[in-house]
């Protein structure tokens, strides 16, 4: 058998393209605020993680240009060797102060961050316990570790305790959850999670990629939101959401961060974050710290859109954040709705299994502090018109 046979047998993508129902890898030709151009047509973007609307902020773009002028476009090396710039160190120190942790280590992507942390910390005879709905980067990181991997039902504290109680009390273990779950938009039950972790002597790590910059009075994420900042050992964040850049970071105790720094293969054997991306993250951190009105506006947008969808009869699931899923259930119906929304100039993301459970296919919408009421009204109008046309809603 030829290992390429499965490649030639895979025809679903071509079939979907032939039907005009292929929604992925869409080339965006231009971006202006929350408007994008696709195939020459202007569309309202409600599929981005640009939560604070900073991707084209003048201050942020200026910082990126100045970094290119000073450092060039790339480092051409890993952090371990020639790829550490002074602004990498500055960013880590600023983030440690912002996150109220002893130290921070920045990676080139969020995916590599989770991969490096978990595969480095979890060895033979140790255990990692995860929510079944955690991000794919954590799933893959667990596969790379040499430890035992245990899962518990999504946000089910009884099931989590059952898993924890089944493990030997002398086994080293870490409990890993998302702060904000990226498809459903709901929050991890951090107060009960940290309580159970203390009871069963487990460390806690939170992937707060979608929480930092959005949740909490000061934007420090779900830990601040729940008041458990001092009870979570490690918090991971990314620069590709609220920070409008690229990369990721881990914050925690200095000795733990130093260990990860010297053993994480995804850090040591990967080129460091580009100068423009680092400068962008620094500039957006300034805005996150000094412009809380952006978060306030983001929550105003959320409080408009979630009830708006629900009033029409759509199922938005358990979301508590600016990630608002519109759960359809059937793949074909979801893709039909996506196509009609696209015709109306609304850019959304259809999500199917395995990114969501079977029977929970959805249109994932997410919002920005810079969405105007006019843009939001147009999105709601399109969902109402097309939902009724497809008899998803009445």
BADREN-169641 format. One line per field, with one value per residue (C-alpha): residue in three letters; x, y, z. Coordinates in Angstrom, 3 decimals. Layout:
BEGIN
residuo [ala	...]
X [X	...]
Y [Y	...]
Z [Z	...]
! end
This chain:
BEGIN
residuo [unk	unk	unk	unk	unk	unk	unk	unk	unk	unk	unk	unk	unk	unk	unk	unk	unk	unk	unk	unk	unk	unk	unk	unk	unk	unk	unk	unk	unk	unk	unk	unk	unk	unk	unk	unk	unk	unk	unk	unk	unk	unk	unk	unk	unk	unk	unk	unk	unk	unk	unk	unk	unk	unk	unk	unk	unk	unk	unk	unk	unk	unk	unk	unk	unk	unk	unk	unk	unk	unk	unk	unk	unk	unk	unk	unk	unk	unk	unk	unk	unk	unk	unk	unk	unk	unk	unk	unk	unk	unk	unk	unk	unk	unk	unk	unk	unk	unk	unk	unk	unk	unk	unk	unk	unk	unk	unk	unk	unk	unk	unk	unk	unk	unk	unk	unk	unk	unk	unk	unk	unk	unk	unk	unk	unk	unk	unk	unk	unk	unk	unk	unk	unk	unk	unk	unk	unk	unk	unk	unk	unk	unk	unk	unk	unk	unk	unk	unk	unk	unk	unk	unk	unk	unk	unk	unk	unk	unk	unk	unk	unk	unk	unk	unk	unk	unk	unk	unk	unk	unk	unk	unk	unk	unk	unk	unk	unk	unk	unk	unk	unk	unk	unk	unk	unk	unk	unk	unk	unk	unk	unk	unk	unk	unk	unk	unk	unk	unk	unk	unk	unk	unk	unk	unk	unk	unk	unk	unk	unk	unk	unk	unk	unk	unk	unk	unk	unk	unk	unk	unk	unk	unk	unk	unk	unk	unk	unk	unk	unk	unk	unk	unk	unk	unk	unk	unk	unk	unk	unk	unk	unk	unk	unk	unk	unk	unk	unk	unk	unk	unk	unk	unk	unk	unk	unk	unk	unk	unk	unk	unk	unk	unk	unk	unk	unk	unk	unk	unk	unk	unk	unk	unk	unk	unk	unk	unk	unk	unk	unk	unk	unk	unk	unk	unk	unk	unk	unk	unk	unk	unk	unk	unk	unk	unk	unk	unk	unk	unk	unk	unk	unk	unk	unk	unk	unk	unk	unk	unk	unk	unk	unk	unk	unk	unk	unk	unk	unk	unk	unk	unk	unk	unk	unk	unk	unk	unk	unk	unk	unk	unk	unk	unk	unk	unk	unk	unk	unk	unk	unk	unk	unk	unk	unk	unk	unk	unk	unk	unk	unk	unk	unk	unk	unk	unk	unk	unk	unk	unk	unk	unk	unk	unk	unk	unk	unk	unk	unk	unk	unk	unk	unk	unk	unk	unk	unk	unk	unk	unk	unk	unk	unk	unk	unk	unk	unk	unk	unk	unk	unk	unk	unk	unk	unk	unk]
X [0.000	1.287	1.142	-0.094	-3.222	-5.198	-4.230	-5.602	-8.699	-9.499	-12.012	-14.354	-12.586	-12.743	-16.404	-17.242	-15.382	-17.283	-20.550	-19.404	-19.627	-15.961	-15.425	-11.778	-8.461	-10.324	-7.858	-8.541	-7.373	-7.623	-8.383	-9.769	-10.999	-13.806	-14.247	-12.386	-12.321	-12.861	-13.082	-13.292	-16.332	-16.401	-17.535	-18.116	-15.703	-17.261	-14.892	-11.719	-10.157	-9.255	-11.134	-9.880	-9.733	-5.987	-4.778	-4.690	-4.309	-1.926	0.197	0.575	1.439	3.991	5.695	5.907	7.448	10.017	11.016	11.625	13.752	15.845	16.107	15.142	12.318	13.499	15.969	17.096	17.807	16.346	16.064	18.677	21.376	21.299	17.546	17.039	16.576	16.400	12.713	12.018	13.325	11.431	8.182	8.659	9.414	6.425	4.114	5.340	4.494	1.122	0.185	1.448	3.746	7.458	8.515	7.321	8.745	7.637	7.363	6.979	3.351	0.652	0.619	4.345	3.854	1.494	3.544	6.743	5.316	3.469	5.945	8.722	7.007	5.260	7.615	7.345	5.376	3.611	0.112	-1.679	-5.440	-7.387	-10.927	-12.207	-12.828	-9.323	-7.540	-5.852	-2.439	-2.858	-4.048	-0.942	1.310	-0.027	0.741	4.353	4.757	5.875	3.268	-0.192	-3.019	-6.429	-9.507	-12.709	-16.081	-16.336	-16.609	-17.891	-16.421	-17.740	-16.028	-12.844	-12.815	-13.398	-10.321	-8.166	-9.190	-8.247	-4.615	-1.922	-1.484	2.291	2.042	3.196	0.279	-0.895	-4.442	-4.707	-7.811	-8.753	-9.838	-12.204	-13.164	-12.539	-15.534	-18.281	-17.196	-17.860	-15.524	-13.691	-15.012	-11.720	-12.835	-13.809	-10.896	-8.286	-10.082	-9.950	-6.343	-5.387	-7.317	-5.541	-2.125	-2.143	-0.617	-2.879	-2.212	-4.733	-4.590	-6.079	-5.503	-9.020	-9.263	-6.251	-7.083	-10.803	-11.715	-11.139	-11.212	-7.666	-7.719	-5.576	-8.020	-10.179	-7.916	-8.568	-12.249	-12.630	-10.154	-7.833	-4.629	-2.606	-3.993	-3.089	0.511	0.901	-1.076	-0.560	-1.507	-1.175	-0.402	-2.698	-5.970	-6.354	-2.665	-3.142	0.224	1.777	3.341	2.568	3.815	3.769	3.771	4.604	7.277	10.782	12.358	9.634	9.932	13.719	13.366	10.970	13.326	16.211	14.344	11.368	12.211	9.610	11.489	15.075	14.680	12.470	13.268	12.203	9.277	9.922	10.811	7.606	5.490	7.284	6.926	3.249	2.670	4.415	2.340	-0.932	0.001	0.246	-3.281	-4.663	-3.289	-4.313	-7.591	-10.096	-12.878	-12.051	-13.001	-16.117	-17.169	-16.418	-18.825	-21.455	-21.154	-21.437	-24.510	-26.132	-25.339	-25.991	-29.562	-30.074	-29.423	-31.406	-34.427	-34.539	-34.602	-30.988	-29.159	-26.003	-24.984	-23.261	-21.183	-20.235	-17.801	-17.497	-17.283	-20.905	-21.590	-24.759	-25.384	-27.076	-26.360	-26.353	-23.253	-25.102	-27.434	-24.495	-22.638	-25.781	-26.221	-22.552	-22.872	-25.961	-24.330	-21.333	-23.617	-24.878	-21.327	-20.946	-17.673	-18.212	-16.601	-18.499	-17.156	-17.727	-16.547	-13.905	-13.515	-16.932	-18.828	-20.886	-24.324	-23.055	-21.980	-22.042	-21.313	-18.672	-18.991	-16.651	-16.608	-14.387	-14.496	-14.486	-17.594	-20.136	-23.827	-24.502	-22.233	-23.781	-27.322	-26.360	-25.041	-28.218	-30.423	-28.601	-28.798	-32.517	-33.268	-31.209	-32.183	-35.832	-35.115	-33.517	-36.227	-33.646	-35.660	-39.280]
Y [0.000	3.463	5.986	8.552	6.482	8.299	11.612	10.637	9.128	12.413	14.166	15.992	19.336	19.205	18.199	21.077	23.541	22.290	22.966	26.418	25.206	25.247	27.804	27.324	28.924	31.931	34.504	37.944	40.662	43.691	44.578	47.905	47.784	45.236	45.221	42.765	42.267	38.757	38.126	41.880	42.125	44.003	41.917	42.526	40.383	38.552	35.603	37.173	37.105	40.791	41.435	44.953	46.085	46.754	45.108	48.439	50.837	53.670	53.411	49.659	49.868	52.605	50.410	47.516	49.698	51.154	47.658	46.585	49.677	48.904	45.090	43.963	41.597	38.438	37.110	34.089	32.169	30.682	32.386	29.925	31.204	34.430	35.100	36.975	40.716	43.244	43.778	40.065	40.551	43.828	42.163	39.294	41.659	43.862	40.855	39.410	42.684	42.905	39.297	39.589	36.599	36.238	35.552	35.135	33.263	34.109	31.530	32.020	30.795	29.928	26.341	25.998	27.519	24.778	22.146	23.279	23.652	20.359	18.134	19.591	19.374	15.996	13.017	9.288	8.363	11.752	12.712	15.483	15.904	17.903	18.989	17.046	20.324	21.761	23.292	21.029	22.408	20.956	17.635	17.395	18.519	15.715	13.239	14.431	14.068	10.806	10.971	9.506	11.557	11.671	13.605	14.673	15.669	19.313	21.516	18.524	18.929	15.597	13.806	15.802	14.766	11.174	11.304	13.044	10.666	7.670	8.787	7.913	10.859	10.651	10.978	14.333	15.853	18.990	19.991	21.880	23.750	26.569	29.743	30.595	27.693	28.873	27.367	27.511	30.757	29.445	29.689	27.041	26.703	27.938	28.415	24.749	23.579	25.202	23.885	20.319	20.782	21.762	18.811	16.297	18.013	18.898	21.909	24.040	25.545	27.714	28.376	31.866	32.679	34.074	35.576	37.860	41.372	40.584	39.201	40.848	44.461	45.067	42.595	39.967	37.245	34.601	34.283	37.928	37.511	34.736	36.149	33.124	34.701	33.542	30.007	29.110	28.010	28.700	30.889	30.766	33.529	34.297	37.431	36.475	37.521	40.710	41.544	41.617	39.992	36.529	34.401	33.076	33.170	31.353	33.118	31.587	31.082	32.115	28.682	26.919	29.346	28.941	25.155	25.429	27.955	25.490	22.310	23.226	21.912	24.108	27.151	25.980	24.603	27.324	30.821	33.540	35.935	38.493	42.041	43.521	41.005	41.727	45.486	45.029	43.052	45.722	48.482	46.629	45.912	49.687	50.058	47.141	48.748	52.327	52.081	50.044	51.650	49.201	46.262	48.139	48.623	44.966	43.897	46.341	44.648	41.213	42.269	43.401	40.368	37.428	38.500	39.495	35.951	34.418	36.639	35.237	31.699	30.722	28.472	30.251	27.552	28.306	31.292	33.983	35.893	37.798	34.385	33.749	30.400	29.902	26.182	24.584	20.880	19.578	19.985	20.578	23.173	24.935	25.225	26.433	29.181	30.122	30.447	32.662	34.870	35.213	36.334	39.050	40.197	38.585	36.713	33.884	30.568	27.262	24.724	20.979	17.812	17.210	20.891	20.530	17.393	15.526	17.076	20.455	21.966	25.736	29.110	30.696	34.459	36.659	40.389	43.415	46.583	48.519	46.959	49.711	49.385	49.664	46.687	44.664	45.412	44.222	40.947	40.337	41.204	38.706	35.926	36.558	36.657	33.589	31.615	31.989	31.128	27.844	27.318	27.183	29.821	30.871]
Z [0.000	-0.932	1.924	-0.623	-1.378	1.310	-0.270	-3.656	-2.052	-0.266	-2.543	-0.161	-0.547	-4.357	-4.239	-1.906	-4.145	-7.196	-5.342	-4.205	-0.594	0.431	3.228	4.177	3.172	1.772	0.353	1.838	-0.529	1.738	5.356	6.543	10.110	10.275	6.503	4.299	0.560	-0.806	-4.563	-5.009	-2.728	0.585	3.551	7.266	9.260	12.198	12.100	13.482	16.946	16.644	19.880	20.616	16.994	17.029	13.803	11.968	14.892	13.811	16.972	16.516	12.817	13.528	16.136	13.666	10.952	13.341	14.491	10.896	10.326	13.411	13.412	9.905	9.049	10.852	13.414	11.354	14.525	17.678	21.051	22.338	19.983	17.975	17.945	21.229	20.704	23.479	22.675	23.281	26.809	27.202	26.139	28.590	31.467	30.638	30.422	33.714	35.407	33.642	34.455	38.055	37.666	38.394	34.810	31.234	28.255	24.695	21.897	18.138	18.044	20.517	19.272	19.961	23.402	24.577	22.825	24.507	28.000	28.324	26.491	28.670	32.053	31.798	31.955	32.494	35.590	35.637	34.533	32.653	33.086	30.515	29.702	26.676	24.822	25.154	22.170	19.603	20.555	24.048	22.633	20.455	23.297	25.464	22.707	22.687	26.435	28.032	30.753	31.187	29.679	31.364	30.247	31.959	30.509	29.555	32.644	34.649	38.108	39.370	36.505	37.112	40.764	39.742	37.503	40.105	42.877	40.731	40.493	43.003	45.361	44.882	41.107	39.758	37.879	36.142	35.277	31.961	30.776	28.425	30.203	27.352	25.100	21.557	19.757	22.385	24.066	27.574	30.559	32.547	36.098	37.533	41.153	41.495	39.347	41.598	44.680	43.360	42.289	45.849	47.276	45.024	44.899	41.211	39.503	37.307	33.879	32.027	28.289	28.262	24.600	24.184	27.665	28.062	26.902	27.055	30.486	33.853	34.987	33.746	30.870	32.591	31.579	33.182	36.221	37.053	36.158	38.759	41.274	41.169	39.849	42.845	42.689	39.103	38.575	34.858	32.479	28.751	26.320	22.641	20.666	17.764	19.397	21.456	20.918	17.112	16.460	16.301	19.022	22.473	26.044	29.357	32.743	36.102	38.747	37.671	38.281	36.304	33.399	33.408	33.200	30.245	28.616	28.638	27.673	25.423	21.969	20.247	21.598	21.190	17.674	16.179	14.956	17.371	16.946	14.216	15.307	13.885	15.788	19.070	18.612	17.770	20.970	23.021	21.435	21.949	25.573	26.071	24.709	26.738	29.902	29.118	27.177	29.221	27.179	24.381	26.600	27.697	24.071	23.282	26.024	24.745	21.356	22.972	24.937	21.700	19.564	21.888	22.816	19.177	17.978	20.810	20.116	16.576	17.951	17.363	19.826	21.026	23.468	26.790	25.613	28.121	25.891	22.580	20.901	19.966	18.256	16.257	16.650	13.637	14.190	10.622	8.457	5.195	6.702	8.335	5.036	3.274	5.861	5.577	1.798	2.003	4.636	2.353	-0.472	1.894	2.576	6.026	6.690	9.194	10.074	9.797	12.307	12.057	13.803	15.180	16.172	17.838	18.946	16.382	16.008	17.256	13.933	14.182	12.657	14.885	15.128	17.160	17.673	17.989	20.042	16.765	15.216	14.582	15.362	11.634	10.923	13.730	12.541	9.054	10.517	12.520	9.534	7.326	9.923	10.348	6.627	5.734	8.834	7.928	4.293	5.387	8.056	10.824	12.636	12.228]
! end
